[in-house]
Amino acid sequence: PGCAGALPLLQRAADHARAYPGHRVLAIAVEVCSAAYFIDTSLETVVGNAICADGAAAVVLGDGDAPPAGVPLPRIVAFQSVLDPEQLDKVGFEQKEGKLRIILAAEIRDLAGPIIERCLDGLLTPRGLGKQDVRFWVLHPGGRKVLDAAAGYLGLSEEHLRRSRQVLRNFGNMSSPTVLFVLNEVLASGEPQPGDYGVMLALGPGFAAEGALLRW
């Protein structure tokens, strides 16, 4: 499904949970990036091989269930998708010499900010919110330079990026499960309080930005 795949996965799971109150939905994201391990002398391949990793994450969603005592859990308020098909060739996979090869074009760092801004506008503006209202930024760490570019464009602090950088450092870019690892770090911190807003964001093939607005 690509790096942004966890958000459409959550959207389908949330749709089911809302349509069938009382059901609990298990959503699982698994990526085997090592299946696209390719060897050549290009910087793109070297970077892709260096930062990409295999990973899996799972989340349980329900509608109307009370959270366990003392464990504040977020509610998904809305989803937003933005596609820029003119940049389709900038991220994804290609077949080369009978093998899969990861495509992570250097231009992604420049494209990240504007497409994230469009995604955020669709999430926040209709609800009368701005970036200043978001306490927790759950950003998919597609790479150090992509995080740097997105943070600079959005005016985010290093504190906002801390958990994304931690996941990248400890686990690498696992494609779709990665943003769920970042969310887990936020939940495990015990810092969210009732009323806090959070935004999950991930970039992926398409060229796509996928987002979800959370509220504790």
Secondary structure as UniProt FT lines:
FT   TURN            3..5
FT   HELIX           6..19
FT   TURN            21..22
FT   STRAND          24..31
FT   HELIX           33..36
FT   HELIX           43..51
FT   STRAND          55..62
FT   TURN            69..70
FT   STRAND          75..83
FT   HELIX           85..90
FT   STRAND          91..96
FT   TURN            97..98
FT   STRAND          99..104
FT   TURN            106..107
FT   HELIX           108..124
FT   HELIX           125..127
FT   HELIX           131..133
FT   STRAND          134..139
FT   HELIX           144..154
FT   HELIX           158..171
FT   TURN            176..177
FT   HELIX           178..189
FT   TURN            194..195
FT   STRAND          197..204
FT   TURN            205..207
FT   STRAND          208..215
//
